[in-house]
Amino acid sequence: MAQQHSHALIDCINAEQDRVIARKLRRHPRVLRLAQANLRRWSARDGKRVRPVFAEWKRILYYLNRSEIADFLVSETPMCRRLRQSSPFAGALSEAEVSKIRRNMVVEELASR
């Protein structure tokens, strides 16, 4: 059975994943290409009525350079926190990386109680 986490912990996990993705993005152009491909595929499924969140991500992924996108990913602006819920960077981290981040964040949460 999957372990249930609080929304606050999930937000922390997502933010940490974005920090790791931002580091990869600065070094590897393929990370941006992956996000753009994901976004194109997801948008195509919507047909003519593309979700507003996908339009927001499109502006970010196609009009900012990799460094600017990485800066956005590590920011704590309300927009960034909101868009983390629908990140097109799915697949940018390995299962091992995701598991390690989740494990570390859960340990930190338990230690802070």
N, C-alpha and C positions, 0 to 999 in steps of 0.2 A: 504494500500500500504506500502511495506517495506521501511524503511528509508535508504537512500544511505549514505555511509560513505566513507571518503577518505582512500586511501591505508595506509597512515601513521596511521590513527586512527584504522583501522583494525589490523595493525601490533601491535599496543599498546594493543588492546583488547586481541589478541592472546597471547602476552607475559604475560599479567596479568593472563589469564586463565592458562597458563603453571606454573606460580608461585603458584597458588592455587592447581593445580594438583600435583606439586612437594611436597607441604606440605602433601597432602593426601597420596602420594606414600610413603613417609618416614614412615607413620604410618600404612598403610594398604596394605598388599601384594596383595589383590584382585585387586587393581588398575593396577598393573603390569600384572596380569593374564588377565584382560580386554583388555589391549593394545595388548598383545600377541595374544589373540583370534581374535581381530579385524584385526590385521596384517595377521594372517593365513587365515582368510576368504577373505580379499581383495586380497591377493596373489593368492589364489586358483582361483579366478575369472579371473586372468590374464593367467592361464594355464601355459604353459612351458616358456613363455617370461615374467618373473616377472619384473616389473618396477624397475629401478635402485634405486629410492627413497625407495621402499619397502625393497630392499636388505640393504640399509643403515640403515633403522630402525631396521631390523632384527639383524644386528651386535650390535646395541645399546641395544636392548631389551633382547638379549640372552647372551651377553658377559659382560655386566656391571651389577653390583649389584644395588639394588634399590636406594641406597644413591648416587651412581655415576650417575644414570639416572636422579635423581632429580637435582643434580648439573648441569647436562647438560641442563635440561629444563629451568633452571633459568639463564643460561649463555646468553650472547649477541654475541656469535661468529657468523660469517657469516653462518656456517653450521647449527647452531641451528635456526637462523632466517629463513633460507631456508626451513628446515625440518618442521617448524611450520605450513607450508602451507598444509602439509599432515599428521598431527599428528594422530597416532593410538589411542590416548587417548580419542577418541569420546565416550561419554557416561560416562566419569569419573566425570563430574560435573552435578548436577541437573539443570533443566531448571531455577529454582529460582536463583541458583548460577550464571549461565550464564547471566541471565537478570540483576542481580545486578551488575556484572562486567561491562556489556555493558552500563548500565545506568550511573554508576560512571565515566567511561571513557569518555562518551559523555559530561557529566557535566564538567569534567576537561578540555576537549577540548574547550567547549564553554566559560569557565571562562578564558582560556588563550588567547582568541581572543581580 
